[in-house]
Amino acid sequence: MPDGKPAQAKKSFFDNFKEIMYGMASHDMSRYALRTRASMEHLFILITMGDLIGVPILPPYYSLRLLPYVVPNIATWKRRMLREKDMSDAMF
């Protein structure tokens, strides 16, 4: 092995295997983290902007102060909160 190619190929195989195993182990955790973050964001918008769908929780003053930060998410939030839900939504 004077040129070192088989050792390098062996190393890259183990590196690839290590990366694949890491990806398989952490994929579910990252999906769960993203799902949790989305739920928390929707809950925050519900608490602050609930009066848009008829749930008055906070005084409008605080809602107006947060409005510039929430405006990009209002359309998707309304769609998610007002759509019909069934039992299969809770499973996924």
N, C-alpha and C positions, 0 to 999 in steps of 0.2 A: 504494500500500500504506500508507494512513494508519493503519489500525488494527493492522497487524503480524501478522494471522492467517496469511497464506500463509507468511511466514518462520518462524513458530512451527510450522506444520504440517510444513514442510520439515525443521526441526530435529528434531521428534519422530520423523519418518520415519527420519532418519539415526541417531538415538538407538536406535530400535527395531531397526534393521538391525544396529547395532553390538552390541547386547545379544544378538540372535539368533546372530550369528557367534561371539560369546564363549561362548555356551551350547553351540553345536555343537562348538567346539574343546575345551572343558574337560569335557564330559560324560563321555567315556571315561576321562579322568584321574581324575575324582572316583569313578567306579565302581571303577576299579582300586585306588585308595587305600582305599576301603571294603572291598574284597575282601582286600587285603593286611592291613588291620587285623584283620579277622575271622580270617584264618589265623594271625596272630601271637597273638591272644588264645587260640585253640584250642591252639596249640603251648604257650603258657605254662601253660594248665590241664593239658595232658598232662604237662608236666614236673613240675608241683607236685602234681597229684592223679591221677597215672597209676596208683597202687595201687588206685584204684576199679575199674579195668578189668583189672588184673593186670600193670601195667608199673611195677615199683618203681624209681624213679630217685632221688628225694630222700628223706632220712630223714623219717619221719612228723612229727617235731617242726616242721619248717618248713611242712609241709602244714597242720598244725593252726593255726599262726599265721596263715596266709593264708586259712583256711577261711571266715571271715566275709565276705571280699571276693569269694569265688568261688562261694558258694552260689547266687546268682541265675542263674548260667550253667551249673551242673552238668547240669541236665536236657537242655538243648539240646546241650551238648557231648557227653554220652553218646550221644544219638541220632545225632549226626553221626559220631562215631568208630566206632560199632558197626553202622552201616548198610552194606549191600552197595554196592560201587562198581563201575562199569563204565567203559569207555573214553570214553564221552560226557561223564562228569563232568570229565575232565581238559581237555576242549576248551572248556568254558564257564567 
